[in-house]
Amino acid sequence: MVSRTVDLRSDTVTKPTESMRAAMASAEVDDDVIGSDPTASRLESEVARIMQKEAALFVPSGTMGNLISVLVHCETRGSEVILGDDSHIHIYENGGISTIGGVHPRTVKNNPDGTMDIDLIEAAIRNPEHELHYPTTRLICLENTQANCGGRCISVQYTDRVGALAKKHGLKLHIDGARIFNAAVALNVPVHRLVQAADSVSICLSKGLGAPVGSIIVGSKSFITKAKRLKKTLGGGMRQVGVLCAAAYVALQENISKLHDDHRRAKVLADGLNQIQGLKMDPSTVETNMVFFDIVDGSTIKVEQLCKVLEEHGILVIPVSSSSIRIVLHHQISDSDVQYTLSCIQQSVLQLQAVSS
């Protein structure tokens, strides 16, 4: 029997803290669809203030937040959005912008640091003179942190350049900021400055911040007015949503300060993995709470085997390819958990090497 479980599959696996549960139990609520839930309104006002945007809207998930944002900016079916080929919107959101919104994705290659070359973004913008043949470009999307590139941070300078490019061509800029607070903490930049150039941002509350449910989208008042209608259309209208927003408000107040420790522990983990023979890890790529490591080329160890053996030790991780594994730190992972994880990985690699030799 496993005596200890260290769940590193994602920062979405956090459980509500006692203070969150207490806030949920005592939350002042109303019907958010036919009225205005006071706790939801308080959370939305606070996030809009923090992000220095005019308004905000609580939604059930980041996927819905991104979908609503894209559809508000691309109101006409057949519009086009430029986004990274390794972005969450493009890879992991069921193609919703196309199947539900009729929005065409035009992908630009993500660099290893999560950015897209500015020149390639500009080259992807359709020429209005050829509108008879092509979709109409209306939106550029960035992701910060860029998860599939290892939780890499997108800088203020780069974001400003993309924002300036969007304005030059009359386009909007949306940031999938599922882990935007991780980026702000890692870069030591106020979060509002990091999204200053954006017309809209989707912020996940149930990842690094540790709330049990929900995301928030921010933007102008007119953007949020349109977003509210789409939220209802997509089935996101909820009733006493203040129960969820109360926990999210606590997360916002208590857990941003813990992100630095998540990042520190990720770097400790990366340094340790780099010392294990048979694994390949570049610690310099770890900027926030995500760690990706590979099985060395030519190894007889299979990723699925390693994940299975680790699970027998109570270490839960996610394989992301035939040779790569992802680990995500969160505030409910301790320094002791990190050392235990390294010990188990070392032991498991040696065990599998011995079996295959």
C-alpha positions as CSV (number, residue, x, y, z in Angstrom):
1,M,0.0,0.0,0.0
2,V,1.3,3.5,-0.9
3,S,1.9,5.4,2.2
4,R,2.4,8.8,0.6
5,T,0.9,10.5,-2.5
6,V,2.6,13.4,-4.3
7,D,0.3,14.6,-7.0
8,L,2.3,16.4,-9.7
9,R,0.0,15.9,-12.6
10,S,-1.1,19.5,-12.7
11,D,-1.6,22.6,-10.5
12,T,-5.3,22.0,-11.1
13,V,-5.3,19.1,-8.6
14,T,-5.1,21.4,-5.5
15,K,-7.8,20.9,-2.9
16,P,-9.8,23.8,-1.2
17,T,-8.1,25.1,1.9
18,E,-9.9,25.4,5.2
19,S,-10.2,29.1,4.7
20,M,-11.7,28.6,1.3
21,R,-14.2,26.1,2.7
22,A,-15.2,28.5,5.4
23,A,-15.7,31.3,2.9
24,M,-17.8,29.1,0.7
25,A,-20.0,28.1,3.7
26,S,-20.6,31.7,4.7
27,A,-20.8,33.3,1.2
28,E,-23.5,35.8,0.5
29,V,-25.3,34.7,-2.6
30,D,-28.0,35.5,-5.1
31,D,-29.1,34.2,-8.5
32,D,-26.4,35.4,-10.8
33,V,-28.5,34.9,-14.0
34,I,-31.6,36.8,-13.0
35,G,-29.9,39.2,-10.6
36,S,-26.4,39.9,-9.4
37,D,-24.6,37.6,-7.0
38,P,-22.8,40.0,-4.5
39,T,-19.9,37.7,-3.9
40,A,-19.3,37.2,-7.7
41,S,-19.5,40.9,-8.2
42,R,-16.9,41.5,-5.4
43,L,-14.5,39.0,-7.1
44,E,-15.1,40.5,-10.5
45,S,-14.5,44.0,-9.3
46,E,-11.3,43.0,-7.5
47,V,-9.8,41.2,-10.5
48,A,-10.7,44.1,-12.8
49,R,-8.9,46.4,-10.3
50,I,-5.8,44.2,-10.1
51,M,-5.6,43.8,-13.9
52,Q,-6.4,47.5,-14.4
53,K,-9.2,46.7,-16.9
54,E,-12.7,48.2,-17.0
55,A,-14.7,45.1,-16.1
56,A,-14.5,41.3,-15.4
57,L,-16.7,38.2,-15.7
58,F,-16.5,35.0,-13.7
59,V,-16.8,31.9,-16.0
60,P,-16.8,28.2,-15.1
61,S,-13.5,27.4,-16.9
62,G,-10.5,28.7,-18.8
63,T,-11.6,27.0,-21.9
64,M,-14.9,28.8,-21.8
65,G,-13.1,32.1,-21.0
66,N,-10.9,31.8,-24.1
67,L,-13.8,30.7,-26.3
68,I,-15.9,33.6,-25.2
69,S,-13.0,36.1,-25.7
70,V,-12.2,34.8,-29.2
71,L,-15.9,34.9,-30.2
72,V,-16.4,38.5,-28.9
73,H,-13.4,39.7,-30.9
74,C,-14.3,37.7,-34.0
75,E,-18.0,38.3,-34.2
76,T,-18.3,37.5,-37.9
77,R,-18.1,33.8,-38.9
78,G,-15.2,33.2,-41.2
79,S,-13.0,35.6,-39.2
80,E,-9.4,34.4,-38.4
81,V,-7.3,34.4,-35.3
82,I,-3.5,34.1,-35.3
83,L,-2.1,32.0,-32.5
84,G,0.7,29.7,-31.6
85,D,0.8,26.2,-33.0
86,D,1.5,24.8,-29.5
87,S,-1.0,27.1,-27.7
88,H,-3.7,25.7,-25.4
89,I,-6.5,27.3,-27.4
90,H,-5.3,25.5,-30.5
91,I,-4.3,22.1,-29.0
92,Y,-6.5,21.4,-26.0
93,E,-9.8,23.2,-26.4
94,N,-11.6,20.8,-28.7
95,G,-11.4,23.2,-31.6
96,G,-14.2,25.2,-30.1
97,I,-13.4,28.5,-31.8
98,S,-14.0,26.7,-35.1
99,T,-16.8,24.3,-34.3
100,I,-18.8,26.7,-32.3
101,G,-17.7,30.1,-33.4
102,G,-16.8,29.5,-37.1
103,V,-13.4,31.2,-36.4
104,H,-10.5,30.0,-38.5
105,P,-7.2,29.4,-36.6
106,R,-4.0,30.5,-38.4
107,T,-1.0,29.1,-36.5
108,V,2.5,30.5,-36.2
109,K,5.2,28.3,-34.8
110,N,5.9,28.7,-31.1
111,N,9.6,29.2,-30.3
112,P,11.1,27.1,-27.4
113,D,10.7,30.2,-25.2
114,G,6.9,30.4,-25.9
115,T,7.1,33.4,-28.2
116,M,6.2,33.6,-31.9
117,D,8.5,35.6,-34.3
118,I,7.0,39.0,-34.7
119,D,7.8,39.0,-38.4
120,L,5.9,35.7,-38.8
121,I,2.9,37.1,-37.0
122,E,2.8,40.1,-39.3
123,A,3.2,37.9,-42.3
124,A,0.2,35.8,-41.2
125,I,-2.1,38.8,-41.2
126,R,-4.3,38.7,-44.3
127,N,-4.2,41.4,-46.8
128,P,-7.6,43.1,-46.9
129,E,-7.2,43.6,-50.6
130,H,-7.5,39.8,-51.0
131,E,-10.6,39.4,-48.8
132,L,-12.4,37.6,-51.6
133,H,-10.1,34.7,-51.1
134,Y,-9.1,34.7,-47.5
135,P,-10.6,34.8,-44.0
136,T,-10.4,38.2,-42.3
137,T,-7.8,38.5,-39.6
138,R,-9.3,40.0,-36.5
139,L,-7.3,38.8,-33.5
140,I,-3.9,37.7,-32.2
141,C,-3.7,35.4,-29.2
142,L,-0.7,35.0,-26.8
143,E,-0.4,32.5,-23.9
144,N,1.4,33.5,-20.7
145,T,2.9,31.4,-19.3
146,Q,3.2,29.2,-22.3
147,A,2.4,25.8,-20.9
148,N,3.5,23.4,-23.7
149,C,6.9,25.2,-23.9
150,G,7.5,24.4,-20.3
151,G,5.7,27.2,-18.4
152,R,7.9,29.9,-20.0
153,C,7.2,33.5,-19.3
154,I,6.3,36.0,-22.0
155,S,7.9,39.4,-21.3
156,V,6.3,42.8,-21.1
157,Q,8.5,44.0,-23.9
158,Y,7.4,41.2,-26.2
159,T,3.8,41.6,-25.3
160,D,3.9,45.3,-26.0
161,R,5.4,44.7,-29.4
162,V,2.6,42.3,-30.3
163,G,0.1,44.8,-29.0
164,A,1.6,47.5,-31.1
165,L,1.5,45.2,-34.1
166,A,-2.2,44.4,-33.5
167,K,-3.1,48.1,-33.3
168,K,-1.1,48.9,-36.4
169,H,-3.3,46.5,-38.3
170,G,-6.6,47.2,-36.5
171,L,-6.6,43.9,-34.7
172,K,-7.4,42.9,-31.1
173,L,-5.0,41.1,-28.7
174,H,-6.2,38.4,-26.3
175,I,-3.9,36.8,-23.7
176,D,-4.7,33.3,-22.5
177,G,-3.4,34.1,-19.0
178,A,-4.2,30.8,-17.3
179,R,-1.0,31.2,-15.3
180,I,-0.5,35.0,-15.7
181,F,0.2,35.4,-12.0
182,N,3.0,32.8,-12.3
183,A,4.5,34.9,-15.1
184,A,4.2,38.2,-13.1
185,V,5.9,36.7,-10.0
186,A,8.7,35.0,-12.0
187,L,9.4,38.2,-14.0
188,N,8.9,40.5,-10.9
189,V,6.5,42.6,-12.9
190,P,3.1,43.9,-11.8
191,V,0.5,41.7,-13.4
192,H,-1.4,44.6,-14.8
193,R,1.7,45.8,-16.6
194,L,2.1,42.4,-18.1
195,V,-1.3,42.6,-19.8
196,Q,-1.5,46.3,-20.5
197,A,-1.3,45.8,-24.2
198,A,-4.1,43.2,-24.2
199,D,-7.8,43.9,-25.1
200,S,-8.8,40.9,-23.1
201,V,-7.3,38.4,-20.7
202,S,-8.5,35.0,-19.5
203,I,-7.2,34.2,-15.9
204,C,-7.5,30.8,-14.4
205,L,-8.3,30.7,-10.7
206,S,-8.0,26.9,-10.2
207,K,-4.4,26.4,-11.3
208,G,-1.6,28.0,-9.3
209,L,-4.0,30.1,-7.3
210,G,-5.6,26.9,-6.0
211,A,-9.3,27.8,-6.2
212,P,-11.6,24.7,-6.7
213,V,-13.4,26.1,-9.8
214,G,-13.4,28.9,-12.3
215,S,-11.7,31.5,-14.4
216,I,-12.2,35.2,-15.0
217,I,-12.0,37.2,-18.2
218,V,-11.3,40.9,-18.2
219,G,-11.5,43.7,-20.7
220,S,-13.5,46.8,-21.6
221,K,-17.1,47.3,-20.4
222,S,-18.4,46.7,-23.9
223,F,-16.3,43.5,-24.2
224,I,-17.7,42.2,-20.9
225,T,-21.3,43.1,-21.9
226,K,-21.0,40.9,-25.1
227,A,-19.2,38.3,-23.1
228,K,-22.1,37.9,-20.6
229,R,-24.5,37.1,-23.4
230,L,-22.1,34.5,-24.8
231,K,-21.6,33.0,-21.4
232,K,-25.3,32.5,-21.1
233,T,-25.5,31.0,-24.7
234,L,-22.7,28.5,-23.9
235,G,-24.4,27.3,-20.8
236,G,-22.2,29.2,-18.4
237,G,-25.0,31.0,-16.6
238,M,-25.0,29.8,-13.0
239,R,-27.2,30.5,-10.0
240,Q,-25.6,30.9,-6.5
241,V,-22.2,31.2,-8.1
242,G,-20.9,33.2,-5.1
243,V,-20.2,29.9,-3.3
244,L,-17.5,29.3,-5.9
245,C,-16.4,32.9,-6.1
246,A,-15.9,33.1,-2.3
247,A,-13.2,30.4,-2.6
248,A,-11.7,32.1,-5.6
249,Y,-11.5,35.4,-3.7
250,V,-9.6,33.7,-0.8
251,A,-7.2,32.1,-3.4
252,L,-6.6,35.6,-4.8
253,Q,-5.8,37.0,-1.4
254,E,-3.8,34.1,0.0
255,N,-2.0,32.2,-2.7
256,I,-0.3,34.6,-5.1
257,S,2.4,35.0,-2.5
258,K,3.0,31.3,-2.5
259,L,3.8,31.1,-6.3
260,H,7.4,32.1,-5.6
261,D,7.9,28.9,-3.5
262,D,6.3,26.8,-6.3
263,H,8.9,28.2,-8.7
264,R,11.7,27.7,-6.2
265,R,10.7,24.0,-5.7
266,A,10.4,23.5,-9.4
267,K,14.0,24.7,-9.8
268,V,15.2,22.4,-7.0
269,L,13.4,19.5,-8.7
270,A,14.9,20.4,-12.1
271,D,18.4,20.5,-10.6
272,G,17.9,17.1,-9.0
273,L,16.6,15.5,-12.2
274,N,19.6,16.9,-14.1
275,Q,21.8,14.7,-11.8
276,I,19.9,11.4,-12.5
277,Q,21.7,9.3,-15.1
278,G,19.4,8.2,-17.9
279,L,17.3,11.4,-17.8
280,K,17.7,14.6,-19.8
281,M,16.8,17.9,-18.2
282,D,17.9,21.5,-18.8
283,P,17.3,23.4,-15.6
284,S,17.7,26.8,-17.3
285,T,14.4,26.2,-19.1
286,V,12.5,26.1,-15.8
287,E,11.1,29.6,-15.1
288,T,7.9,28.9,-13.2
289,N,6.2,25.9,-11.7
290,M,6.5,23.4,-14.7
291,V,9.2,20.9,-15.2
292,F,9.6,18.8,-18.4
293,F,12.2,16.1,-18.6
294,D,13.1,13.4,-21.1
295,I,14.4,9.9,-21.2
296,V,17.8,10.0,-22.9
297,D,17.9,8.9,-26.5
298,G,18.5,5.2,-26.9
299,S,17.4,4.3,-23.5
300,T,15.5,1.0,-23.0
301,I,13.2,2.7,-20.4
302,K,9.8,3.7,-21.7
303,V,7.9,6.7,-20.4
304,E,4.8,4.6,-19.7
305,Q,6.9,2.2,-17.6
306,L,8.5,5.0,-15.6
307,C,5.1,6.6,-14.9
308,K,3.6,3.3,-13.8
309,V,6.5,2.5,-11.4
310,L,6.4,6.1,-10.0
311,E,2.6,5.7,-9.4
312,E,3.4,2.6,-7.3
313,H,5.5,4.9,-5.1
314,G,2.6,7.4,-4.9
315,I,4.2,9.9,-7.4
316,L,1.6,11.0,-10.0
317,V,3.0,12.6,-13.2
318,I,1.8,13.0,-16.8
319,P,3.6,11.7,-19.9
320,V,3.4,14.3,-22.7
321,S,5.2,12.3,-25.4
322,S,6.9,9.0,-26.0
323,S,10.0,10.4,-24.4
324,S,8.9,13.2,-22.1
325,I,7.2,13.7,-18.8
326,R,5.6,16.8,-17.2
327,I,5.7,17.7,-13.6
328,V,3.7,20.7,-12.2
329,L,4.3,22.2,-8.7
330,H,1.6,23.8,-6.6
331,H,1.2,25.3,-3.2
332,Q,0.2,21.9,-1.6
333,I,3.6,20.4,-2.6
334,S,6.2,20.8,0.1
335,D,10.0,20.8,0.1
336,S,9.8,17.3,1.6
337,D,7.6,16.2,-1.3
338,V,10.2,17.4,-3.8
339,Q,12.9,15.4,-2.1
340,Y,10.7,12.3,-1.9
341,T,9.9,12.7,-5.6
342,L,13.5,12.9,-6.6
343,S,14.3,9.8,-4.5
344,C,11.5,7.9,-6.1
345,I,12.5,8.9,-9.6
346,Q,16.1,7.9,-9.0
347,Q,15.0,4.6,-7.5
348,S,12.5,3.9,-10.3
349,V,15.1,4.7,-13.1
350,L,17.6,2.3,-11.5
351,Q,15.0,-0.4,-11.1
352,L,13.9,-0.1,-14.8
353,Q,17.5,0.0,-16.0
354,A,18.3,-3.2,-14.0
355,V,15.3,-5.0,-15.4
356,S,16.2,-4.1,-19.0
357,S,19.9,-4.9,-18.7
